[in-house]
């Protein structure tokens, strides 16, 4: 839900099972990197 609503990722563009898996994998990596970056920035502000 967060990826779809906050990141405005509504639909899969690729066709084929392998391409769909890669697309979801890349979107997930981007989402997790964003979470890690925000956590580091919050910890840096506190210190």
C-alpha positions in Angstrom: 0.0 0.0 0.0 2.8 2.5 0.8 4.5 1.8 -2.5 1.3 2.2 -4.5 0.0 5.3 -2.6 3.1 7.3 -1.6 5.3 6.4 -4.5 2.6 6.6 -7.1 3.4 3.1 -8.5 0.1 2.0 -9.8 0.7 -0.7 -12.4 3.3 -3.1 -13.8 4.5 -1.9 -17.2 6.4 -5.0 -18.3 5.1 -8.2 -19.8 6.3 -11.7 -19.0 6.9 -13.3 -15.7 10.6 -12.7 -15.6 10.2 -9.0 -16.5 7.5 -8.5 -13.9 9.7 -10.1 -11.2 12.6 -7.7 -12.1 10.3 -4.7 -12.1 8.9 -5.5 -8.7 12.4 -6.3 -7.4 13.7 -2.9 -8.5 10.7 -1.0 -7.0 11.2 -2.9 -3.7 15.0 -2.0 -3.7 14.2 1.6 -4.3 11.6 1.6 -1.5 14.0 0.0 1.0 16.9 2.3 0.1 14.6 5.3 0.7 13.7 3.9 4.1 17.3 3.4 5.0 18.2 6.9 3.9 15.4 8.5 5.9 16.4 6.4 9.0 20.0 7.6 8.7 18.9 11.2 8.3 16.7 11.0 11.5 19.6 9.5 13.5 22.0 12.2 12.2 19.6 14.9 13.3 19.4 13.5 16.9 23.2 13.2 17.3 
